[in-house]
Amino acid sequence: MTKFHLHLVSDATGDTLIGLAQAVITQFEGADPEQHLWALVRNTDQVDRVLSEIEKNPGIVLFTLVDVEVREALNRGCRKLQVTCIPVMDPLFAAFSKFLGQQPQHLPGIQHVLDSTYFDRIEAMGFSLSHDDGQSLDTLRDADIVLVGVSRVSKTPTSVYLANRGLKVANIPLVPGLPEPEELSVLDGPVVIGLTTNPDRLVQLRVNRLSSLSQDDDTDYVDLESIREEVKQARKIFARHGWPVIDVTRRSIEETAAAIRNIYNERHLS
């Protein structure tokens, strides 16, 4: 493992930096950074304190600071300490400025202004939580997306992730021996997507689930042959309705969500 210090300096919550850093780190095998998050850095006094910590633990510095004086103070301090300092948003600002013919607003934390998008996310989150695991079928038609699949194919975490991006997502489990809910069969409007996974992987996920609940694992719920049949029947249901299917076996939640959004966007553009 390659251990190093990674300093994330933001004038807001740092969520953007955390996501960008994680996306980069996963591309380097054995990279093991100790992350230091410096959030809400909005004046030069705060920069001085950050620089003093960077001096103690030198490494790579990534920042999203838009105030000219504050970012120059950080740049100047990093040059003095001879550490790599990267303004990760600058290439995006430059590209958008050229395309739109205007300069960006230099307002710290502007992405977190409580605008309509923020309230859309809050509404979507409430919807997804109230429509988790087959709940509230009477208002299923109000969803943007409906995820369907057998138990433990990441329906709930994927729904929550998408809700945090402003999409109203319901998820419905397929139970062995029972037909899909009537409300789902006649649904017209929301994009319905089937989630599936490798049966061998599903066995392990379900065993771990029962173990965490201190429940007996001597059931069809974790029997490989039963699970193979369960996954097979689910795929038949997907095919009968013509629903697109995503295999989540080798996908992270983020990758599954990206694939779902692509399908959703294609449907809405067509």
Steps between C-alpha positions, in 0.01 A plus 500: 500500500616855421411724792493877463323809630220653293369843603156603374437873543152634429302818558187286538434153643770322300261245352611581145866452589436176683319356198766614254784373718337160540444469125871565439633283785316191379701514177831445683559153640634507855443874550410552866465870583441645843243762414484834680182695426509876558145625445350852503838666439399855408769739626878523510519435875341161441743437215793569735372233740458253213852571375642436843341151494618438144853585613474232770363242255612595146331333206262582216264795545173518305280805537172655394539862608344774290598811697806640321678620816441175689611273216811711434593474868476121478695487172772725640531296818516170310772634271700600806455151647574343159187283501276425202192724505221439246192721434280215381212713370707741290493295176120476528464872571719581198302272267162631615617862489612459139180325397259733684695819442495604864708472814397280795351659812762506773264404781621241755267205541267622227416139407327461836257792460149385598354518152229293336749222425571460871132467583453256213762276662328521836165409342657214306664363814168499686330329208763228471498424871121472506508274191777270620458122483158502336334760722236753387406318179196726459727791404753298301403685181651821644851351486759596241663157523393166647767242581395135512696195610544216745624560852853644549570640153564852638154641424479717812849659502473567126159663552638726773804592290279600207260687729792710618534601133138614488330192352191344658581131518285215630626146540304177506622155605411188305399227744543133398168333424305826486408706192622857469255755648211593273588870535839423347364286217270775371739788567524756222727802528793431731806326358508147644842333518584147612808440714668160503824346622706181497338230720833405662555861601143524622546202731786675678309826534202323651712290736665819623160661543365213711819493703467871581145432620609187695254289302526135393642461148353154437226627267420523129588869532869405486477171310694532174262294284199687639670832430588397144133423438397827667732705278383305194134569575573868558665524160191342343285770659734770370485351150121464503457870574786612279679674787869581454727297728821598678733236644644651821747217570814697420359850540525743786187689606631803311553298180156342524343842556685640198368219280148560630522871429616428145192285441275762661648782291471302178132432568432867566689617192328254267 
